[in-house]
Every structure is written in C-alpha cells, then in structure tokens.
Amino acid sequence: MNEINKKNGKKILRNILIIAGIVIVVAVTGYVVYTKHMHYEIEPHESYNITGRDGVFPDSSVVYMTKDISPEGLQKAYDALGVELPGKVAVKLSTGEAGNPNHLDPQLIRDLVQRVDGTIVECNTAYGGSKRMETEMHMQVARDHGFTEIADVDIMDRDGYMVIPVEGGTILKENWVGKNLAEYDSVLVLTHFKGHPMGGFGGALKNISIGIASSEGKVRIHSGGKLKKPTITLSAIVTNQDVFTGAMAEAAKSVYDYENHGQNIVFISVMNRMSVDCDCVSDPADVDMHDIGILASLDPVALDQACIDQVFEAEDGESLQNRILSLNGLHILSHAEEIGFGNRAYRLVNLDGE
C-alpha cells in the first residue's frame, strides 16, 4: 500500500509540475506578446515654427498669439481669424470635472460666447468616478462651475449618438459623436491647453475628438474602434498608446470634415493654469508653470503644435514636457499629418505688436 501511495504521490507531483510549467510558459508568452503589443517609440520634440525658417517646410498654416489672457485678448484672437461663424453656433469646451479648478473661467469667455450667440456644448464622460457620466449630474457640474450663467448648455449625447464617417483613416472607419451636433451650423472650439494623464496633453484635437464623441464614442476612440461600452479602463489596458492617439487624430478629422471641411469651425486655445493633469481629473497635480497666452488658428494641428512648442520653450515647463513625451503625445500630430489632416508647420503671428 505504501508503495502504491508513493507512486500516486509522484504522479500527482509530476502532474502539478507539468501544469505549473504550462502556466509559466503561457504567462511568459502572454507577457512578451502583451509587451510587444503595447510598445511605442517616443517621438522627440521639434519646433515647427517656420518664422525665420522659410523653405524648411513646404506647407504651413497661420497661428495667431497674444499674451493678453483677458476677455479682450480672447476677442482679439477670434477677430484675427477673420471668420464669422454662420448660423447656430456651438461653443465646444470642457466643463471640467467636479473639484478641478483649472477649467476655462466663464468670465474670461463670456463676452465672446455671447457675441457669437453661442450654446456651450459637451458630451458625457466614460470613466469611472466621474460626476459627468450622466447628463443630469453633468449639468449640475456645469452650473457649479458657472457656465450656465453665461449661456445655454447642451449635453449633446443626452439622447444618444450619431455616426459620422472617418475619411482617410487607418484605425477608425466611423466616429460616434453626440447626436445634437447635427443641430448646429458651426463650432467655436475653446480649449484650455494642459497636460493629460492618458494622451500626454489636451489640446484642440482632443477637444473635438474625445470631447465631441458620445460616451460610447469615447470608448471606441480609446480602444481603436474595438470596444464601445464605458468605462475606458479596459480600453486603456488593451490598446497601444499610438493606436489611441492615432484614433483621436482620425476622430478629430471626422468632426473637422463634418463642419464643411473646416469652413464652419475655428479654434482658440488658452494657455493658463496648465497642470500636467487634464480638467477631467477631480484632484489634479498643482500648476507649476507660468501662464503663456491665447493662441488661435483655423488649423487645429498647427494650433496644438504651436502650443506644444510654447511649452518646450518655457523654462518652467519641464513637468509638462515630460508628461507629453512619456506618453508619446506628439503622435496625435504626426498621425494627423500622415492622414492629410492639417499642418504641423506654422507661422506664428504676434497680435501684441511686439
């Protein structure tokens, strides 16, 4: 009997070791495959300001800049664009997560928003812990942050989403945006430029991609078109960073194309209170760099590049620079150019007469 028990014990041990070996091989193989799947190269920063560099870049756009961060400075930037937005105007901005103090100041933007008779528009979020995942709470945050005092506010996906095509994309075929986007004739994109814990930075491209996507559409962008059900946590775990930022570029292009191929949309970015964290973070990292100014362009790619260049020229911009590079945030710009959307090269026009 003891001999039989010993043989059975050895057999059981052998089976355990075989199973353990298989588990280890599968785990190591999975880790190697996952690591390879998630790998991305860091694209170095290069300034694309062609001022004084004629002939370096064959195609370029114009970006206007003022250091005057005031209602008057904002209107100066808008006037420089030379565009009168037609019809019913949507003003796209971030209402900011509850507890975050860095969102655009309603008193800063009030005069311009009322001048264009604009309706402030947003879409619901798709990440856990947000008080803006549901329309009613999102509206409460908008009230708490003072936006309903200066204009009507429309949560565009309160009744669902509509599908618009992505032309020329390599990741997305379609983009799911807030259904109410169809109710507006033009869009004024007011962006608070800052860092972002997933995209590296939040600029004009993010504002019209993730920002105009419905909650389901946000998940689609985060997952490269593979998933649609909130929250975005799983998407972040399984999606390569360059796929995510590339999908943002393609979603932004779809919105730009939807607005009469850019004829009915303009972009203004405010560079103040710049934390490494987005306005969507309820408890952001402290602001540790100086305010820079207001930049505006008809080309959101050039505008984001100009803001990036300003950050990299700043002596106190190290933390935001590191956040952008560590997440390869510049890929959204390189991919946009690859699919024929906008120019990274730009000519900076100073509106302050300096």
C-alpha positions in Angstrom: 0.0 0.0 0.0 2.8 2.4 0.9 4.5 1.7 -2.5 1.2 2.5 -4.3 0.8 5.7 -2.3 4.4 6.7 -3.2 3.7 6.1 -6.9 0.5 8.1 -6.8 2.2 10.9 -4.9 5.0 11.0 -7.6 2.4 11.0 -10.3 0.4 13.9 -8.7 3.6 15.9 -8.2 4.6 15.3 -11.8 1.2 16.5 -13.0 1.5 19.6 -10.8 4.9 20.4 -12.1 3.6 19.9 -15.7 0.7 22.2 -15.1 2.8 24.7 -13.4 5.3 24.6 -16.3 2.4 25.2 -18.8 1.1 28.1 -16.7 4.5 29.7 -16.6 5.1 29.3 -20.3 1.6 30.7 -21.1 2.2 33.6 -18.7 5.6 34.4 -20.0 4.4 34.1 -23.6 1.4 36.3 -22.8 3.6 38.9 -21.1 6.0 39.0 -24.1 3.1 39.4 -26.6 1.4 42.0 -24.5 4.6 44.0 -24.0 5.3 43.9 -27.7 1.7 44.9 -28.5 1.8 47.8 -26.1 5.2 49.1 -27.0 5.6 52.5 -28.6 8.5 54.7 -29.6 8.9 58.2 -28.1 8.8 60.8 -30.8 11.2 63.7 -30.0 10.1 67.2 -29.9 11.0 69.5 -32.8 9.8 73.1 -33.2 7.6 73.6 -36.3 7.5 77.4 -36.2 8.7 78.4 -39.7 9.1 82.1 -38.7 12.6 82.9 -40.0 12.9 79.4 -41.5 11.5 80.0 -45.0 11.7 76.9 -47.2 12.2 74.4 -44.4 8.6 73.2 -44.6 6.7 73.4 -47.9 3.2 73.5 -46.3 2.3 75.6 -43.3 -0.6 77.3 -41.5 -1.0 80.5 -39.6 -1.3 80.7 -35.8 -2.1 83.9 -34.0 -0.9 84.6 -30.5 -1.5 87.2 -27.8 -0.1 87.2 -24.2 -3.2 89.1 -23.1 -5.3 86.5 -21.3 -8.4 88.6 -20.9 -11.9 88.8 -22.5 -10.4 91.5 -24.8 -7.4 89.3 -25.7 -9.8 86.4 -26.4 -11.8 88.5 -28.8 -8.6 89.9 -30.4 -7.6 86.3 -31.2 -11.0 85.5 -32.6 -11.0 88.6 -34.8 -7.6 87.7 -36.2 -9.1 84.6 -37.7 -11.3 86.7 -40.0 -14.2 84.3 -39.8 -17.8 85.0 -39.0 -19.3 81.7 -37.9 -22.6 81.0 -39.7 -26.0 80.1 -38.2 -26.4 78.4 -34.8 -23.0 78.3 -33.1 -21.9 75.5 -30.8 -19.1 76.5 -28.4 -17.1 73.4 -27.5 -15.2 73.5 -24.3 -14.7 71.3 -21.2 -16.9 72.0 -18.3 -14.2 70.4 -16.0 -14.6 67.6 -13.5 -16.1 68.5 -10.1 -13.3 69.6 -7.8 -11.0 70.7 -10.6 -10.3 74.5 -10.6 -8.3 74.7 -13.8 -11.1 74.8 -16.4 -11.7 77.9 -18.5 -13.1 80.8 -16.4 -16.7 81.6 -17.6 -16.0 85.3 -17.0 -13.0 85.1 -19.4 -15.0 83.6 -22.3 -18.5 85.2 -21.6 -18.2 88.2 -23.9 -17.0 86.1 -26.9 -19.6 83.3 -26.3 -22.4 85.9 -26.1 -21.0 87.8 -29.1 -21.5 84.7 -31.3 -24.8 83.9 -29.6 -23.3 80.5 -28.8 -24.5 77.5 -26.9 -21.9 75.7 -24.8 -21.8 72.1 -25.8 -20.3 69.0 -24.1 -20.7 65.2 -24.1 -20.8 62.8 -21.2 -17.7 61.2 -19.9 -16.8 57.5 -20.0 -14.5 56.9 -17.0 -15.3 55.7 -13.5 -15.7 58.2 -10.7 -16.7 61.0 -12.9 -19.7 63.1 -11.9 -20.2 63.9 -15.6 -21.1 60.4 -16.8 -24.8 61.1 -16.6 -26.5 64.2 -18.2 -28.2 65.4 -15.0 -25.0 65.4 -12.9 -23.0 66.8 -15.8 -25.4 69.7 -16.0 -25.0 70.2 -12.2 -21.3 70.5 -12.6 -21.7 73.0 -15.5 -23.9 75.0 -13.1 -21.5 74.7 -10.3 -18.6 75.9 -12.5 -20.6 79.0 -13.7 -21.2 78.0 -17.3 -25.0 78.1 -17.2 -24.8 81.7 -16.1 -23.3 82.9 -19.3 -25.0 80.7 -22.0 -27.3 77.8 -22.6 -25.5 74.4 -22.1 -26.3 71.4 -24.2 -25.0 67.9 -23.4 -25.0 66.7 -26.9 -25.3 62.9 -26.3 -28.1 63.2 -23.8 -30.3 61.4 -26.3 -27.6 59.2 -27.8 -25.1 59.5 -30.7 -25.0 59.7 -34.4 -22.4 58.2 -36.7 -20.2 60.3 -39.0 -17.6 58.9 -41.4 -13.8 58.9 -41.0 -12.3 59.7 -44.3 -8.7 58.6 -44.9 -8.3 56.9 -41.5 -6.2 53.8 -40.9 -7.7 53.0 -37.5 -11.3 54.2 -37.5 -14.0 53.9 -40.2 -16.5 55.9 -38.3 -16.9 58.2 -35.3 -19.8 58.2 -32.8 -20.5 61.8 -31.8 -23.1 63.4 -29.7 -26.4 63.3 -31.6 -27.1 67.0 -31.1 -24.1 68.1 -33.1 -26.5 68.0 -36.1 -28.4 70.9 -34.6 -25.6 73.4 -35.0 -24.3 75.1 -38.1 -20.8 75.9 -36.9 -18.5 75.4 -34.0 -16.2 77.7 -31.9 -13.7 75.4 -30.2 -12.4 77.0 -27.0 -9.7 74.8 -25.5 -7.9 75.0 -22.2 -4.5 73.7 -23.1 -3.0 71.4 -20.4 -1.4 68.0 -19.8 -3.3 64.8 -19.8 -2.7 61.5 -17.9 -3.6 59.3 -20.9 -3.0 61.4 -24.0 0.1 63.4 -22.8 -1.7 66.7 -23.5 -5.1 68.0 -24.0 -5.4 70.5 -26.9 -7.8 71.4 -29.8 -7.6 67.9 -31.3 -8.6 66.2 -28.1 -11.4 68.8 -27.6 -13.1 67.8 -30.9 -12.3 64.1 -30.8 -12.8 62.8 -27.3 -14.7 65.9 -26.4 -17.4 65.7 -29.1 -17.6 61.9 -29.0 -20.5 60.4 -27.1 -19.7 58.3 -24.1 -19.7 55.2 -26.3 -17.7 57.0 -28.9 -15.1 57.9 -26.3 -14.6 54.2 -25.6 -14.3 53.5 -29.3 -11.6 56.0 -29.7 -9.7 54.8 -26.6 -9.9 51.2 -27.9 -9.0 52.0 -31.6 -12.6 51.2 -32.7 -12.8 47.8 -30.9 -14.9 48.5 -27.8 -17.9 50.7 -27.1 -19.1 50.1 -23.6 -17.9 52.5 -20.8 -15.8 52.7 -18.9 -12.5 53.4 -20.7 -10.4 51.4 -18.2 -10.3 48.2 -20.2 -9.7 50.1 -23.4 -6.6 51.7 -21.8 -5.3 48.2 -20.7 -5.6 46.6 -24.1 -4.9 49.4 -26.5 -1.5 50.5 -27.7 -0.8 54.2 -26.9 -0.1 55.1 -30.6 -3.4 53.4 -31.6 -5.3 55.5 -29.1 -3.7 58.9 -30.0 -3.9 58.0 -33.7 -7.6 57.3 -33.3 -8.0 60.7 -31.6 -6.4 62.3 -34.7 -8.8 60.5 -37.0 -11.9 61.3 -34.9 -10.8 64.9 -34.9 -10.5 64.9 -38.7 -14.0 63.4 -39.0 -15.5 66.3 -37.0 -13.4 68.9 -39.0 -14.7 67.3 -42.2 -18.3 67.3 -40.9 -18.1 71.0 -40.4 -17.9 71.8 -44.1 -14.3 70.5 -44.3 -13.2 73.1 -41.8 -15.1 76.1 -43.2 -17.5 76.2 -40.2 -15.2 75.6 -37.3 -12.5 77.7 -35.7 -10.0 77.0 -32.8 -8.8 79.1 -29.9 -6.6 77.7 -27.1 -5.9 79.3 -23.8 -2.6 78.5 -22.1 -3.1 79.3 -18.5 -3.3 77.2 -15.3 -1.5 74.4 -17.0 -1.3 71.3 -14.8 0.2 68.0 -16.1 -3.4 66.7 -15.5 -6.5 67.3 -17.6 -9.5 69.3 -16.4 -11.2 65.9 -16.3 -9.2 65.0 -13.2 -11.0 65.8 -10.0 -7.8 66.3 -8.0 -5.2 67.5 -10.5 -1.5 68.0 -9.9 -0.5 71.5 -8.9 0.1 74.1 -11.6 3.8 74.6 -11.8 4.4 76.7 -14.9 3.6 80.3 -15.8 0.6 81.4 -18.0 1.6 81.9 -21.6 -1.2 83.4 -23.6 -4.0 82.8 -26.1 -3.4 81.1 -29.5 -5.8 80.8 -32.4 -5.9 79.1 -35.8 -8.1 77.7 -38.5 -5.9 74.6 -38.4 -6.1 72.6 -35.1 -3.0 70.6 -35.9 -0.9 73.7 -36.3 -2.5 75.2 -33.2 -1.7 72.2 -31.0 1.9 72.1 -32.4 2.3 75.8 -31.6 1.1 75.3 -28.0 3.5 72.3 -27.6 6.4 74.5 -28.9 5.5 77.2 -26.3 5.6 74.6 -23.6 9.0 73.3 -24.7 10.4 76.9 -24.9 9.2 77.6 -21.3 12.0 77.4 -18.7 9.4 76.1 -16.1 7.8 73.6 -18.5 9.7 70.5 -17.6 7.0 68.6 -15.8 4.5 69.2 -18.7 7.2 68.4 -21.3 7.9 65.1 -19.5 4.2 64.2 -19.4 3.8 64.9 -23.1 6.9 62.9 -24.1 6.4 60.0 -21.7 3.0 59.2 -23.3 4.2 60.0 -26.8 1.6 62.7 -27.0 3.2 64.1 -30.2 1.9 61.1 -32.1 -1.5 62.6 -32.5 0.2 65.4 -34.5 2.3 63.2 -36.7 -0.6 60.8 -37.4 -2.8 63.7 -38.3 -0.3 64.8 -40.9 0.1 61.3 -42.2 -3.7 61.1 -43.0 -3.7 64.5 -44.7 -5.2 66.5 -41.8 -3.6 69.9 -41.1 0.0 71.0 -40.9 2.4 70.8 -38.0 4.4 73.7 -39.6 3.0 77.1 -38.8 3.9 80.8 -39.0 3.3 82.5 -35.6 1.8 86.0 -35.9 2.1 88.1 -32.8 -1.1 90.2 -32.1 0.6 92.3 -29.4 2.7 94.4 -31.8 5.9 93.4 -30.1 
